[in-house]
Amino acid sequence: MTPGRFLFMGGMHRSGTTLLAALVGTNPQVAGFRQTGAPMDEGQYLQTVCPYDEQHGGPGRFAYAPGAHMTEHHELATPATARLLREQWGRYLDPDRPVLLEKSPPNLLRFRFFQRLFPGSRFVLVTRHPVGVAMSTRKWTPALTVRQLVEHWLHAYELARADATHLDALLTVRYEDLMDDPGRTLDAIAAFAGIPPTFDVGDLDRDTNTRYLHAWRQGPGADDDLADLADRVERYGYRLPAAA
C-alpha cells in the first residue's frame, strides 16, 4: 500500500490552527489525530523526535529558541527519522486515507525539515492578526505584554517567510478569510491537497477577532506603543488598530 501523503499545518498559538485542522479533518480523504489523549490532539506530543513547544518556552516564547527552527540541514533530517515519525504517528492515523494531517503550532518553523523527511508533503501556514493572537495568548502568558507577543509573532513569521522560498508546496491561510468565507477557504485547501472539497463546517464563532481588537483598544494594554511595528505587520496584510 502506498503510504499517505502528509499535510502539515502550523501557525502561532491561538491563530486558528486547531479549528482549521478540525474542519479539514472532516474530509473523508483526510486522516487526522482524534481522541489521542494528547493536548489538542497535536502530533508534536505523539512523537519522540522533535521537542514540543513547552520545551522551547511555550506560547509567546518558543520561536526565539534556536532549536525550534528545524531545516533540511538538521542532524535529524534522515531517513531513519522519517521512518520513526511515520511509525509513531501511524499508530493514530487511518492508513487507508490518502492525506495524513499533522497540525502543531511549532510546525511553522519545521516545514523545511518535514519536506526533507517526507518529499511530496504539502504545508499550510495559518496566520491571524497579531493583536488578536496576542490578546488571546495572554491568558497563558500574563507576564508578557501585548508588544512582546506581537514581536514574537513577527519573529516567527519572518522565519517562516524566509523558509517559504525553500518549499515546494506552501499555502498560506488567513484566519480572517476562514471566518469570512469558510467554504471558499476550505475549497482552496482541498484543491491544494488534491482532495474533493467535502467538509462539514457547522457553526463558527466569527466575531472573536472583533472582540479581541475591541478589548485591545479599550484596555490597559493599549498603552503599549506598537507604531514602530506597523510596517512589519503590514507585510502580512494586517494593520495595527489605533488605541482608544
N, C-alpha and C positions, 0 to 999 in steps of 0.2 A: 504494500500500500504506500502511495506517495504521501509523505508527511505534509501536514497542513502548513500554509504559509503564515508567518507571523505578521500581525498588525499591531505595532507598538504605539501606545498613546502616552503622552506626557505633557506636563504643564505645571505651573505653580500650584501649590495647595490652595484650595478654595477658588479654583479657576473653572470648575465645572467638569473636571475630568471624570469624576465618579458618575455624574449624571449622564454624560455623553457615552461613557462605556456601557452603562446600563441600557441606554437606548439602542446602541449599536448591537449589544448582545441579544436583543430581541429578534434579530435576524436569524432565520433558521440555518443560514450558512455559516454562522459565526459561533465558535466555541469560546466562551469566556469563563472566568472564575466565579463560581457561585457557591455560597454556603461552605466555604473552606475553613471558617473559623479565624482566618487572618483579618486584621483590621481593614475594613473597606474592601475585602476580597482582593487585595493588591498583590500582584505577583512578586513584588520586592520581598515580601515576607514568606514566600513559598519556595525559596531557593537559598543556597549557601555560598553563592559566588560573589555577588555584589553587595556591598554594605547597604543597609536600608537607611532612610533619610535621618532617623533619630541618631544614628551613629555619626552623622556629619553635622549635628546641631539641630536638626529638625526644621519645621516650618520657619521661614524668615531668616534662616542662617545657613542652610545646607549648601547652597551654591557657592559659598565662599571657601568651602573646604577643597583643597586641591584634588583630593581623592574622589570627589563627587563627579568630576569631569572625566569620563572614560571614552577613549577613542580607539581606532583600529590599531594604534601603536601600544596599547596597554599590554602588559605582560600576560594577562589572562585572555587575550583575544586569540584563542587557539581552538582547533577542532575538538580537543578534549573538553574544553569549557562548554562548547556548543552542545556536545553530547550530554553533558551533565545537566545543563539547563533544560534541554528538551526532555530528559528523563524526569527531572524534578517537577517541572510544570505539567508534563504529560499525565501525571497522577491525578490531575484535577480537570483535564480538558477532554472533551469528546473527540476521539481520534477520527471519527467519520465526517467531521466538518472541515471544509477546506480552508477556513480562515481561523487562526488562533489569536485571540485578542489578549494582550497583556497591557494593563493600564497601571502605572505607578507614577506619581508626580516627578520623582527624580529622573525618569526616563528622558526628559528633555535634554539632559546632559550626557546621555548614553546612546543616542541614536547611532552615532558612528561606530561605537563598539558593537552594538547589536547587528548592524549591517555587515560587519566583518564576520560575525559568528553565523548569521543566517542570511546569506545572499538572497536577494529577491524579496526581502521583507519590505513592508511599507510603514510609513511613520506619520502620525498625526500629532501636530503640535497645537495645544489649546492655549489661547490667550484670553484674558479678561481685563477690564480696566484696572490699572494698578491700584487706584484708590479703593475700588470695591474689594479687590483682593486683600489690601492692607487692613481695611476696616473689619473684614470677616476673619482675618487671621489673628487679629489682636486678642481674641478670646483665648487663644492658645499661647500667645506671646505678649502678655501685658507689660513686660519690661521693655519692649521695643516700641518706638514711636512710629507713627504713620510714615514719616520721612524715611526712617531706617528701613521699613518694609518696602517702600517704593524703590529705594536704592537697591535693595536686594533683588527685587523684581527686575529692575533694569540690568543688573549684573548677570542674572541668569539668562534672560532673553538675548542679551548681547552675545553671550557664549553660544547660545542655541542658533542665533542668526549666523554667526561665523561658521558653525558646524554645518549649516544647511547647504553650503556650497560643495560639501563632500558627499551629499546624499543623493541617491538615485531616484527616490520616490518619497517626497515630503508634501503633506497637505497641512496648511495652517487653518485652523478653525477658531473663529471668534465666538466666545460665549454669547456675546450680544446678538450675533447672527442666528445662533441656535435658538435664542429666546424669541427673536423677531419672526423667524420663519423656520421652525424645526423641520418641516417636510423638505424644504429646499436644501437645508444643510445636510440632512441625512442622505438625501439623494446624491449629493456631491460625494459624500463618503462612500456610498455604495459604488458609484462609478469608479472612484479611486481604488477601492479594494477589489473591484471586479466581481461584485455580487449583485443579485437582484435587489431593488430598493423596497424591501419588505420589512417594515418596522412597526412596532406598537408604541406609539408616542404617549398616549394618555394625557393627563392634565399636568401642565408645568406652571410653576410659580415664576412668572415672567417679570416681576417687579422688584426682585431683590437688589439689583444694581441701583435702581432709583432710590430705594430706602437707604442703602449704604452711602450713596453720594449725598443725600439729604442730611444724613447723620454727620457726615464729614463737614458739610458747610455750617451746620448749627452747633457742632460740638467743640470741646476744648482742643481737639486735635487739629482744628483748622488754624491754630496758631503756628503750626509748622509751615514755614515758607517753602513752597515747592517750586517757585517760579524758575529757579535756575535749572530745574529738571525738565521743564516743559518741552524743549526741543528734542530731547532724547525720547521722551514719552510719545511725542507726535510721530516719530518714525514708525511706530507700531499702530498708527491710526487712532490714537486716543488723545483727548485734550483734558488737561487738568481742570477740575472745577474751581471756580473762584470761591473763596471763603466768604461767609456772611458779613 
